[in-house]
Amino acid sequence: MEYRIGLAQYAPRLGEVDGNLELARGWMRRATGEGAQLVAFPELALSGYLLSDLVPEVAMRADDPRLAALSRDAPGVVLAIGFVEETNAHRFCNSAALLRDGELIGLHRKVYLPTYGMFDEGRFTRAGDRIRTHAVGEPLGSIGVSICEDFWHASLPMLQALDGASLLVNLAAGPARAPGSSAGLAAIAGWHKMQDTYALLGTVAVAFCNRVGNEEGLTFWGGSRLLGADGSTIAEGPLYEEALVVGSIDTDDLRMQRYGLPLLSDERVELVRRELDRIIAERAGLPSPPGEGEA
Amino acid sequence: MSAPLPEIDAPSALEVITAFIRSQAEQTGFQRLVVGLSGGVDSATVAFLAARAIGADNVLAVRMPYRSSSPNSEADAMRVVNALGCRTERVDITPMVDPMLALISGDDEAALRVRRGNVMARQRMIVLYDRSAAFDALVVGTSNKTEALLGYGTLYGDMASALAPIGDLYKSQLRAVADALGVPEEILAKPPSADLWPDQTDEAELGASYDDLDRLLYALVDRRWSVERCVAAGLDAELVAWVVQRVARNEFKRQTPPVAKVSLRTPGVDHLYPRRRPGSRRRS
Protein backbone atom coordinates (compact mmCIF):
# COMPACT_ATOMS: atom_id res chain seq x y z
CA MET A 1 0.00 0.00 0.00
CA GLU A 2 1.33 3.39 -0.98
CA TYR A 3 1.92 6.00 1.67
CA ARG A 4 2.75 9.53 0.60
CA ILE A 5 5.31 11.60 2.46
CA GLY A 6 6.20 15.29 2.11
CA LEU A 7 9.51 16.70 3.34
CA ALA A 8 9.45 20.48 3.76
CA GLN A 9 13.00 21.64 3.14
CA TYR A 10 12.96 25.35 3.95
CA ALA A 11 14.61 28.02 6.10
CA PRO A 12 12.94 28.85 9.42
CA ARG A 13 13.56 32.36 10.80
CA LEU A 14 15.78 32.51 13.86
CA GLY A 15 13.85 33.31 17.03
CA GLU A 16 10.56 34.15 15.28
CA VAL A 17 8.12 31.52 16.55
CA ASP A 18 4.90 33.07 15.26
CA GLY A 19 6.39 33.74 11.83
CA ASN A 20 7.71 30.19 11.72
CA LEU A 21 4.29 28.77 12.58
CA GLU A 22 2.94 30.59 9.54
CA LEU A 23 5.82 29.38 7.36
CA ALA A 24 5.16 25.82 8.55
CA ARG A 25 1.46 26.19 7.80
CA GLY A 26 2.27 27.27 4.23
CA TRP A 27 4.56 24.30 3.60
CA MET A 28 2.04 21.96 5.23
CA ARG A 29 -0.70 23.16 2.86
CA ARG A 30 1.55 22.67 -0.15
CA ALA A 31 2.40 19.14 1.00
CA THR A 32 -1.17 18.10 1.71
CA GLY A 33 -2.13 19.66 -1.62
CA GLU A 34 0.18 17.09 -3.18
CA GLY A 35 -1.45 14.29 -1.26
CA ALA A 36 1.04 13.91 1.58
CA GLN A 37 -0.26 11.78 4.46
CA LEU A 38 2.78 12.59 6.58
CA VAL A 39 4.62 15.92 6.47
CA ALA A 40 8.07 16.26 8.02
CA PHE A 41 9.64 19.63 8.92
CA PRO A 42 13.26 20.41 9.82
CA GLU A 43 14.87 20.28 13.23
CA LEU A 44 13.87 23.35 15.30
CA ALA A 45 11.49 24.40 12.52
CA LEU A 46 9.62 26.72 14.89
CA SER A 47 12.67 28.53 16.30
CA GLY A 48 15.69 28.27 13.99
CA TYR A 49 18.89 26.52 15.01
CA LEU A 50 21.63 28.82 16.31
CA LEU A 51 19.70 29.93 19.39
CA SER A 52 22.23 30.22 22.23
CA ASP A 53 20.47 32.12 25.04
CA LEU A 54 17.31 32.58 22.97
CA VAL A 55 16.29 29.06 24.08
CA PRO A 56 13.92 30.08 26.91
CA GLU A 57 12.43 32.85 24.76
CA VAL A 58 11.30 30.48 22.02
CA ALA A 59 10.45 27.42 24.13
CA MET A 60 6.94 25.99 24.16
CA ARG A 61 5.18 23.09 25.86
CA ALA A 62 4.51 20.00 23.81
CA ASP A 63 0.79 20.56 24.40
CA ASP A 64 0.99 24.18 23.23
CA PRO A 65 -2.33 25.11 21.57
CA ARG A 66 -0.42 26.61 18.62
CA LEU A 67 0.97 23.17 17.75
CA ALA A 68 -2.47 21.60 18.05
CA ALA A 69 -3.99 24.34 15.87
CA LEU A 70 -1.37 23.81 13.18
CA SER A 71 -2.13 20.10 13.12
CA ARG A 72 -5.92 20.61 13.06
CA ASP A 73 -5.49 22.58 9.83
CA ALA A 74 -4.47 19.35 8.08
CA PRO A 75 -7.12 16.77 9.03
CA GLY A 76 -5.91 13.19 9.16
CA VAL A 77 -2.33 14.14 8.29
CA VAL A 78 0.62 13.19 10.51
CA LEU A 79 3.03 16.06 11.21
CA ALA A 80 6.59 15.65 12.50
CA ILE A 81 7.93 19.03 13.53
CA GLY A 82 10.93 20.28 15.51
CA PHE A 83 10.73 22.89 18.28
CA VAL A 84 12.29 23.90 21.59
CA GLU A 85 10.29 22.12 24.26
CA GLU A 86 10.01 23.26 27.85
CA THR A 87 8.98 20.42 30.13
CA ASN A 88 6.94 20.76 33.32
CA ALA A 89 10.20 20.70 35.24
CA HIS A 90 11.55 23.56 33.04
CA ARG A 91 13.93 21.33 31.23
CA PHE A 92 14.64 22.74 27.78
CA CYS A 93 14.92 20.15 25.02
CA ASN A 94 15.43 20.06 21.27
CA SER A 95 12.27 18.07 20.53
CA ALA A 96 10.13 16.73 17.71
CA ALA A 97 6.37 16.55 18.09
CA LEU A 98 4.32 14.00 16.20
CA LEU A 99 0.80 15.34 15.74
CA ARG A 100 -2.45 14.35 14.05
CA ASP A 101 -5.84 16.06 14.18
CA GLY A 102 -4.63 18.36 16.92
CA GLU A 103 -3.46 15.51 19.14
CA LEU A 104 0.12 14.93 20.27
CA ILE A 105 0.66 11.28 19.28
CA GLY A 106 4.39 11.13 19.91
CA LEU A 107 7.33 13.10 21.22
CA HIS A 108 11.06 12.65 20.77
CA ARG A 109 13.68 14.64 22.67
CA LYS A 110 17.05 14.75 20.92
CA VAL A 111 19.22 12.19 22.67
CA TYR A 112 22.62 13.04 21.22
CA LEU A 113 23.38 16.76 21.47
CA PRO A 114 26.51 17.63 19.49
CA THR A 115 28.80 19.76 21.65
CA TYR A 116 32.06 19.75 19.76
CA GLY A 117 33.66 21.60 16.88
CA MET A 118 31.16 24.13 15.55
CA PHE A 119 28.35 22.73 17.73
CA ASP A 120 27.39 23.94 21.19
CA GLU A 121 24.00 22.32 21.78
CA GLY A 122 24.70 20.68 25.12
CA ARG A 123 25.41 24.07 26.59
CA PHE A 124 21.91 25.40 25.91
CA THR A 125 19.60 22.35 25.82
CA ARG A 126 19.30 19.12 27.80
CA ALA A 127 19.42 15.66 26.27
CA GLY A 128 16.41 13.40 25.98
CA ASP A 129 16.63 9.96 27.56
CA ARG A 130 14.00 7.94 25.72
CA ILE A 131 14.10 6.14 22.40
CA ARG A 132 10.61 5.06 21.33
CA THR A 133 8.45 4.31 18.34
CA HIS A 134 5.01 5.83 17.92
CA ALA A 135 1.82 4.24 16.58
CA VAL A 136 0.41 6.15 13.62
CA GLY A 137 -2.13 3.55 12.40
CA GLU A 138 -2.26 1.56 9.18
CA PRO A 139 -0.54 1.05 6.85
CA LEU A 140 2.64 2.13 8.65
CA GLY A 141 1.91 0.77 12.10
CA SER A 142 4.56 2.61 14.02
CA ILE A 143 7.38 4.98 13.14
CA GLY A 144 10.54 6.22 14.83
CA VAL A 145 11.39 9.91 15.02
CA SER A 146 14.88 11.25 15.64
CA ILE A 147 16.70 14.55 15.34
CA CYS A 148 19.85 15.15 13.29
CA GLU A 149 22.87 13.98 15.38
CA ASP A 150 20.77 11.10 16.75
CA PHE A 151 21.36 9.44 13.37
CA TRP A 152 25.14 9.54 13.82
CA HIS A 153 24.69 6.88 16.51
CA ALA A 154 23.66 3.55 15.02
CA SER A 155 22.10 2.49 18.32
CA LEU A 156 19.11 4.79 17.91
CA PRO A 157 17.88 3.81 14.43
CA MET A 158 18.55 0.14 15.15
CA LEU A 159 16.58 0.28 18.41
CA GLN A 160 13.69 1.94 16.62
CA ALA A 161 13.77 -0.66 13.85
CA LEU A 162 13.85 -3.48 16.41
CA ASP A 163 10.99 -1.78 18.23
CA GLY A 164 8.81 -2.20 15.16
CA ALA A 165 9.19 1.01 13.19
CA SER A 166 8.45 0.69 9.50
CA LEU A 167 9.67 4.24 8.84
CA LEU A 168 12.44 6.29 10.44
CA VAL A 169 11.92 10.05 10.23
CA ASN A 170 14.95 12.22 10.91
CA LEU A 171 14.51 15.99 11.23
CA ALA A 172 17.79 17.81 10.65
CA ALA A 173 19.63 21.12 10.57
CA GLY A 174 22.85 20.00 8.93
CA PRO A 175 25.45 22.72 8.33
CA ALA A 176 27.66 22.39 5.26
CA ARG A 177 31.36 22.02 5.97
CA ALA A 178 34.52 20.47 4.58
CA PRO A 179 33.92 21.46 0.97
CA GLY A 180 37.38 20.07 0.54
CA SER A 181 37.42 17.18 -1.81
CA SER A 182 36.27 17.11 -5.38
CA ALA A 183 33.66 14.65 -4.14
CA GLY A 184 31.82 17.67 -2.75
CA LEU A 185 30.78 18.20 0.80
CA ALA A 186 32.18 15.46 2.98
CA ALA A 187 29.38 15.69 5.54
CA ILE A 188 26.78 15.02 2.85
CA ALA A 189 28.53 11.87 1.70
CA GLY A 190 28.56 10.69 5.32
CA TRP A 191 24.84 11.33 5.70
CA HIS A 192 24.07 9.40 2.54
CA LYS A 193 26.06 6.39 3.65
CA MET A 194 24.29 6.35 7.00
CA GLN A 195 20.81 6.65 5.57
CA ASP A 196 21.43 3.96 2.96
CA THR A 197 22.85 1.65 5.60
CA TYR A 198 20.02 2.12 8.11
CA ALA A 199 17.40 1.47 5.42
CA LEU A 200 19.22 -1.65 4.25
CA LEU A 201 20.22 -3.14 7.61
CA GLY A 202 17.07 -2.07 9.44
CA THR A 203 14.80 -2.96 6.50
CA VAL A 204 12.98 0.31 7.18
CA ALA A 205 11.97 3.23 5.03
CA VAL A 206 13.90 6.40 5.86
CA ALA A 207 12.71 10.01 5.58
CA PHE A 208 15.35 12.69 6.14
CA CYS A 209 14.22 16.31 6.19
CA ASN A 210 17.08 18.81 6.29
CA ARG A 211 16.68 22.57 6.34
CA VAL A 212 18.33 25.15 4.11
CA GLY A 213 19.24 28.81 4.68
CA ASN A 214 21.97 30.62 6.58
CA GLU A 215 22.44 31.57 10.19
CA GLU A 216 25.56 33.61 10.96
CA GLY A 217 28.35 31.75 9.15
CA LEU A 218 26.47 28.44 8.92
CA THR A 219 24.90 27.30 5.65
CA PHE A 220 22.38 24.47 5.90
CA TRP A 221 22.53 22.20 2.89
CA GLY A 222 19.09 20.65 2.43
CA GLY A 223 19.27 17.55 0.26
CA SER A 224 16.31 15.86 1.99
CA ARG A 225 15.79 12.22 1.04
CA LEU A 226 13.19 9.51 1.06
CA LEU A 227 14.48 5.93 0.90
CA GLY A 228 12.72 2.61 0.50
CA ALA A 229 13.34 -0.31 2.89
CA ASP A 230 15.85 -1.74 0.42
CA GLY A 231 17.96 1.42 0.52
CA SER A 232 16.73 2.71 -2.85
CA THR A 233 16.23 6.45 -3.28
CA ILE A 234 12.58 7.37 -3.84
CA ALA A 235 12.89 11.15 -3.75
CA GLU A 236 15.68 13.63 -3.15
CA GLY A 237 15.70 17.40 -2.66
CA PRO A 238 18.15 19.91 -4.15
CA LEU A 239 21.14 21.28 -2.24
CA TYR A 240 20.83 24.74 -0.61
CA GLU A 241 17.41 25.59 -2.10
CA GLU A 242 13.99 25.53 -0.54
CA ALA A 243 11.90 22.66 -1.87
CA LEU A 244 9.03 20.39 -1.07
CA VAL A 245 10.21 16.83 -1.56
CA VAL A 246 7.34 14.39 -2.07
CA GLY A 247 7.40 10.65 -2.64
CA SER A 248 5.58 7.46 -1.76
CA ILE A 249 6.84 4.43 0.11
CA ASP A 250 5.16 1.09 -0.49
CA THR A 251 4.37 -1.04 2.53
CA ASP A 252 3.93 -4.14 0.33
CA ASP A 253 7.54 -3.69 -0.76
CA LEU A 254 8.54 -3.41 2.89
CA ARG A 255 6.71 -6.66 3.65
CA MET A 256 8.45 -8.61 0.91
CA GLN A 257 11.80 -7.01 1.72
CA ARG A 258 11.52 -8.26 5.28
CA TYR A 259 10.47 -11.73 4.09
CA GLY A 260 13.41 -11.93 1.73
CA LEU A 261 15.94 -10.34 4.08
CA PRO A 262 14.86 -11.24 7.64
CA LEU A 263 17.63 -9.25 9.33
CA LEU A 264 15.40 -7.80 12.00
CA SER A 265 13.77 -11.05 13.02
CA ASP A 266 17.16 -12.78 13.03
CA GLU A 267 18.62 -10.12 15.29
CA ARG A 268 19.75 -11.75 18.55
CA VAL A 269 18.66 -9.07 20.96
CA GLU A 270 19.23 -11.19 24.07
CA LEU A 271 22.83 -11.75 23.00
CA VAL A 272 23.22 -8.06 22.24
CA ARG A 273 21.88 -7.20 25.69
CA ARG A 274 24.21 -9.68 27.39
CA GLU A 275 27.21 -8.21 25.62
CA LEU A 276 26.06 -4.67 26.31
CA ASP A 277 25.71 -5.50 30.01
CA ARG A 278 29.27 -6.79 29.99
CA ILE A 279 30.60 -3.72 28.14
CA ILE A 280 28.75 -1.36 30.48
CA ALA A 281 30.20 -3.12 33.51
CA GLU A 282 33.71 -3.12 32.11
CA ARG A 283 33.56 0.54 31.09
CA ALA A 284 32.45 1.38 34.63
CA GLY A 285 35.23 -0.78 36.10
CA LEU A 286 32.69 -3.10 37.76
CA PRO A 287 32.89 -6.90 37.97
CA SER A 288 31.62 -8.61 34.83
CA PRO A 289 28.05 -9.88 35.00
CA PRO A 290 27.57 -13.54 35.89
CA GLY A 291 27.94 -16.10 33.15
CA GLU A 292 31.36 -14.98 31.96
CA GLY A 293 33.70 -17.81 31.13
CA GLU A 294 31.01 -20.45 30.59
CA ALA A 295 31.10 -22.36 27.37
CA MET B 1 52.65 10.24 3.66
CA SER B 2 52.89 13.68 2.11
CA ALA B 3 51.29 16.94 3.16
CA PRO B 4 48.72 17.79 0.48
CA LEU B 5 47.37 21.18 -0.44
CA PRO B 6 43.84 21.75 0.84
CA GLU B 7 41.41 20.90 -1.95
CA ILE B 8 38.24 22.74 -2.75
CA ASP B 9 35.08 21.96 -4.63
CA ALA B 10 34.76 25.44 -6.12
CA PRO B 11 31.09 25.19 -7.20
CA SER B 12 30.02 24.16 -3.66
CA ALA B 13 32.15 26.89 -2.09
CA LEU B 14 30.60 29.48 -4.44
CA GLU B 15 27.09 28.38 -3.46
CA VAL B 16 27.85 28.54 0.24
CA ILE B 17 29.66 31.89 0.14
CA THR B 18 27.20 33.75 -2.08
CA ALA B 19 24.30 32.53 0.06
CA PHE B 20 26.26 33.68 3.12
CA ILE B 21 26.76 37.19 1.72
CA ARG B 22 23.11 37.44 0.73
CA SER B 23 21.93 36.34 4.15
CA GLN B 24 24.29 38.75 5.94
CA ALA B 25 22.90 41.63 3.88
CA GLU B 26 19.36 40.45 4.52
CA GLN B 27 19.82 39.95 8.24
CA THR B 28 21.39 43.35 8.83
CA GLY B 29 18.98 45.18 6.54
CA PHE B 30 21.69 46.51 4.20
CA GLN B 31 21.26 46.08 0.47
CA ARG B 32 24.71 47.25 -0.57
CA LEU B 33 28.33 46.32 -0.03
CA VAL B 34 31.60 48.23 -0.16
CA VAL B 35 34.88 46.52 -0.97
CA GLY B 36 38.39 47.95 -1.07
CA LEU B 37 39.74 46.87 -4.44
CA SER B 38 43.53 46.60 -4.57
CA GLY B 39 43.93 44.78 -7.87
CA GLY B 40 45.00 41.61 -6.07
CA VAL B 41 43.29 38.25 -6.24
CA ASP B 42 41.69 38.42 -2.77
CA SER B 43 39.78 41.66 -3.20
CA ALA B 44 38.98 40.82 -6.84
CA THR B 45 37.44 37.52 -5.73
CA VAL B 46 35.44 39.25 -3.00
CA ALA B 47 34.15 41.81 -5.51
CA PHE B 48 33.08 39.00 -7.86
CA LEU B 49 31.39 37.15 -4.99
CA ALA B 50 29.63 40.31 -3.81
CA ALA B 51 28.35 41.09 -7.30
CA ARG B 52 27.17 37.50 -7.72
CA ALA B 53 25.36 37.62 -4.37
CA ILE B 54 23.59 40.98 -4.54
CA GLY B 55 24.17 42.37 -8.03
CA ALA B 56 26.98 44.58 -9.38
CA ASP B 57 24.83 47.73 -9.04
CA ASN B 58 24.85 47.26 -5.29
CA VAL B 59 28.61 46.88 -5.02
CA LEU B 60 30.95 49.86 -4.61
CA ALA B 61 34.60 49.03 -5.32
CA VAL B 62 36.89 51.67 -3.82
CA ARG B 63 40.41 52.03 -5.23
CA MET B 64 42.75 53.64 -2.70
CA PRO B 65 46.25 54.05 -4.09
CA TYR B 66 49.18 55.65 -2.24
CA ARG B 67 51.70 57.51 -4.32
CA SER B 68 54.15 54.60 -4.25
CA SER B 69 51.49 52.03 -5.23
CA SER B 70 52.13 50.19 -8.46
CA PRO B 71 50.17 51.58 -11.44
CA ASN B 72 49.65 47.96 -12.50
CA SER B 73 47.59 47.40 -9.36
CA GLU B 74 45.17 50.08 -10.39
CA ALA B 75 44.98 48.79 -13.94
CA ASP B 76 44.10 45.35 -12.56
CA ALA B 77 41.50 46.85 -10.24
CA MET B 78 39.90 48.50 -13.27
CA ARG B 79 39.82 45.13 -15.05
CA VAL B 80 37.61 43.87 -12.20
CA VAL B 81 35.40 46.95 -12.30
CA ASN B 82 34.97 46.63 -16.06
CA ALA B 83 34.33 42.89 -15.93
CA LEU B 84 31.64 43.31 -13.28
CA GLY B 85 30.17 46.65 -14.25
CA CYS B 86 30.07 47.59 -10.56
CA ARG B 87 30.33 51.11 -9.15
CA THR B 88 33.78 52.43 -8.38
CA GLU B 89 35.50 55.37 -6.74
CA ARG B 90 39.14 56.42 -6.53
CA VAL B 91 40.42 57.92 -3.31
CA ASP B 92 44.12 58.81 -3.23
CA ILE B 93 45.26 58.25 0.37
CA THR B 94 48.58 60.07 -0.12
CA PRO B 95 47.51 63.44 1.35
CA MET B 96 45.87 61.67 4.30
CA VAL B 97 48.77 59.35 5.05
CA ASP B 98 51.78 61.62 4.49
CA PRO B 99 51.21 63.93 7.51
CA MET B 100 51.09 60.87 9.74
CA LEU B 101 54.13 59.29 8.14
CA ALA B 102 56.03 62.53 8.75
CA LEU B 103 55.55 61.95 12.47
CA ILE B 104 56.94 58.42 12.35
CA SER B 105 60.63 58.02 12.98
CA GLY B 106 63.03 55.46 14.39
CA ASP B 107 66.28 53.63 13.72
CA ASP B 108 64.93 50.25 12.77
CA GLU B 109 64.02 50.40 9.07
CA ALA B 110 62.12 47.07 9.09
CA ALA B 111 59.98 48.20 12.04
CA LEU B 112 59.36 51.55 10.33
CA ARG B 113 58.15 49.77 7.22
CA VAL B 114 55.63 47.81 9.25
CA ARG B 115 54.41 50.97 11.00
CA ARG B 116 54.08 52.84 7.72
CA GLY B 117 52.24 49.89 6.20
CA ASN B 118 49.87 49.82 9.17
CA VAL B 119 49.11 53.52 8.76
CA MET B 120 48.21 52.98 5.11
CA ALA B 121 46.08 49.92 5.84
CA ARG B 122 44.22 51.73 8.62
CA GLN B 123 43.76 54.85 6.51
CA ARG B 124 42.20 52.72 3.79
CA MET B 125 39.80 51.29 6.33
CA ILE B 126 38.86 54.81 7.50
CA VAL B 127 38.02 55.67 3.89
CA LEU B 128 36.16 52.41 3.38
CA TYR B 129 33.99 52.83 6.48
CA ASP B 130 33.29 56.42 5.52
CA ARG B 131 32.21 55.31 2.04
CA SER B 132 30.06 52.58 3.61
CA ALA B 133 28.18 55.20 5.64
CA ALA B 134 27.70 57.39 2.57
CA PHE B 135 26.68 54.47 0.33
CA ASP B 136 24.51 52.85 3.03
CA ALA B 137 26.47 49.64 2.79
CA LEU B 138 28.37 46.99 4.71
CA VAL B 139 32.16 46.73 4.44
CA VAL B 140 33.14 43.33 3.05
CA GLY B 141 36.38 41.86 4.33
CA THR B 142 39.08 40.54 2.01
CA SER B 143 41.27 38.57 4.44
CA ASN B 144 41.81 34.92 3.61
CA LYS B 145 42.45 32.02 5.98
CA THR B 146 46.20 31.86 5.32
CA GLU B 147 46.65 35.53 6.25
CA ALA B 148 44.31 35.31 9.23
CA LEU B 149 46.11 32.30 10.70
CA LEU B 150 49.54 33.85 10.18
CA GLY B 151 48.32 37.21 11.46
CA TYR B 152 49.59 38.66 8.19
CA GLY B 153 47.40 41.74 8.21
CA THR B 154 46.72 44.95 10.06
CA LEU B 155 44.29 44.84 12.96
CA TYR B 156 41.54 47.45 12.40
CA GLY B 157 43.09 47.93 8.97
CA ASP B 158 42.65 45.35 6.24
CA MET B 159 41.51 42.84 8.89
CA ALA B 160 38.46 44.97 9.77
CA SER B 161 35.09 44.25 8.14
CA ALA B 162 31.41 43.57 8.75
CA LEU B 163 31.58 40.11 7.18
CA ALA B 164 34.39 37.84 6.05
CA PRO B 165 33.34 35.79 3.00
CA ILE B 166 36.79 34.34 2.20
CA GLY B 167 38.00 34.05 5.80
CA ASP B 168 37.81 30.24 5.69
CA LEU B 169 39.57 29.83 2.32
CA TYR B 170 43.30 29.24 2.10
CA LYS B 171 45.10 31.26 -0.54
CA SER B 172 45.46 28.23 -2.81
CA GLN B 173 41.74 27.39 -2.45
CA LEU B 174 40.90 31.01 -3.12
CA ARG B 175 42.69 30.85 -6.45
CA ALA B 176 40.47 27.92 -7.49
CA VAL B 177 37.37 29.88 -6.47
CA ALA B 178 38.65 32.98 -8.29
CA ASP B 179 39.21 30.93 -11.40
CA ALA B 180 35.68 29.49 -11.24
CA LEU B 181 34.29 33.02 -10.86
CA GLY B 182 36.10 34.33 -13.91
CA VAL B 183 38.54 36.69 -12.17
CA PRO B 184 40.80 38.05 -14.96
CA GLU B 185 43.85 35.98 -15.81
CA GLU B 186 46.26 38.90 -15.30
CA ILE B 187 45.23 39.06 -11.64
CA LEU B 188 45.43 35.31 -11.11
CA ALA B 189 48.87 35.13 -12.68
CA LYS B 190 50.74 37.84 -10.78
CA PRO B 191 52.58 37.30 -7.49
CA PRO B 192 50.46 38.29 -4.46
CA SER B 193 51.51 41.60 -2.90
CA ALA B 194 50.26 43.95 -0.21
CA ASP B 195 51.77 46.72 -2.38
CA LEU B 196 52.74 48.78 0.67
CA TRP B 197 56.19 49.54 -0.74
CA PRO B 198 57.72 49.10 -4.21
CA ASP B 199 58.43 45.49 -5.26
CA GLN B 200 56.94 44.05 -2.07
CA THR B 201 55.61 40.51 -2.51
CA ASP B 202 53.86 38.46 0.17
CA GLU B 203 55.97 35.39 -0.47
CA ALA B 204 59.26 37.29 -0.20
CA GLU B 205 58.10 38.96 2.98
CA LEU B 206 56.78 35.75 4.54
CA GLY B 207 59.83 33.80 3.41
CA ALA B 208 57.82 30.90 1.97
CA SER B 209 55.48 30.19 -0.92
CA TYR B 210 51.74 30.24 -0.32
CA ASP B 211 51.56 26.62 -1.41
CA ASP B 212 54.05 25.58 1.26
CA LEU B 213 52.32 27.71 3.88
CA ASP B 214 48.93 26.27 2.91
CA ARG B 215 50.15 22.67 3.05
CA LEU B 216 51.52 23.35 6.48
CA LEU B 217 48.54 25.27 7.87
CA TYR B 218 46.10 22.74 6.46
CA ALA B 219 48.04 19.95 8.18
CA LEU B 220 48.39 21.79 11.50
CA VAL B 221 44.98 23.43 11.74
CA ASP B 222 42.45 21.43 9.73
CA ARG B 223 43.95 17.99 10.22
CA ARG B 224 45.45 18.62 13.67
CA TRP B 225 48.79 17.07 12.80
CA SER B 226 51.59 17.25 15.34
CA VAL B 227 54.79 19.15 14.53
CA GLU B 228 56.61 15.81 14.32
CA ARG B 229 54.14 14.46 11.79
CA CYS B 230 54.44 17.60 9.66
CA VAL B 231 58.20 17.24 9.56
CA ALA B 232 57.98 13.49 8.88
CA ALA B 233 55.70 14.35 5.95
CA GLY B 234 58.50 16.35 4.40
CA LEU B 235 57.65 19.89 5.51
CA ASP B 236 60.64 22.03 6.36
CA ALA B 237 61.27 21.82 10.12
CA GLU B 238 62.33 25.43 10.44
CA LEU B 239 59.27 26.64 8.55
CA VAL B 240 57.01 24.43 10.68
CA ALA B 241 58.46 25.90 13.89
CA TRP B 242 58.15 29.44 12.56
CA VAL B 243 54.51 28.98 11.48
CA VAL B 244 53.47 27.29 14.74
CA GLN B 245 54.93 30.19 16.68
CA ARG B 246 53.43 32.80 14.39
CA VAL B 247 49.92 31.30 14.54
CA ALA B 248 50.09 31.25 18.33
CA ARG B 249 51.59 34.72 18.66
CA ASN B 250 48.85 36.25 16.52
CA GLU B 251 45.89 34.62 18.22
CA PHE B 252 45.02 38.03 19.69
CA LYS B 253 44.40 39.40 16.20
CA ARG B 254 41.66 36.84 15.53
CA GLN B 255 39.66 37.26 18.71
CA THR B 256 37.37 39.98 20.01
CA PRO B 257 38.94 41.82 22.96
CA PRO B 258 38.47 39.92 26.23
CA VAL B 259 36.18 41.52 28.80
CA ALA B 260 37.12 41.51 32.48
CA LYS B 261 34.35 39.47 34.03
CA VAL B 262 32.86 41.27 37.00
CA SER B 263 29.12 40.64 36.92
CA LEU B 264 26.84 37.61 36.87
CA ARG B 265 26.37 37.77 33.09
CA THR B 266 29.00 39.20 30.83
CA PRO B 267 28.68 39.98 27.12
CA GLY B 268 30.52 37.36 25.11
CA VAL B 269 31.18 35.14 28.11
CA ASP B 270 27.78 34.02 29.34
CA HIS B 271 25.40 36.51 27.74
CA LEU B 272 25.36 34.61 24.48
CA TYR B 273 23.05 35.55 21.64
CA PRO B 274 23.27 35.13 17.89
CA ARG B 275 23.80 38.38 15.99
CA ARG B 276 20.67 37.51 14.11
CA ARG B 277 17.63 37.49 16.36
CA PRO B 278 14.28 39.27 16.51
CA GLY B 279 14.94 43.00 16.65
CA SER B 280 18.53 42.69 15.42
CA ARG B 281 17.71 43.79 11.90
CA ARG B 282 18.06 47.43 10.95
CA ARG B 283 14.79 49.16 10.18
CA SER B 284 15.03 49.82 6.48
Interface residues (C-beta under 8 A of the other chain):
Chain A: L14 G15 E16 L50 L51 S52 D53 L54 A176 P179 G180 S181 S182 A183 G184 L185 G213 N214 E215 E216 G217 T219 L239 Y240
Chain B: P6 E7 I8 D9 S12 A13 E15 V16 A19 F20 R22 S23 Q24 D168 H271 L272 Y273 P274 R275 R276 R277 P278
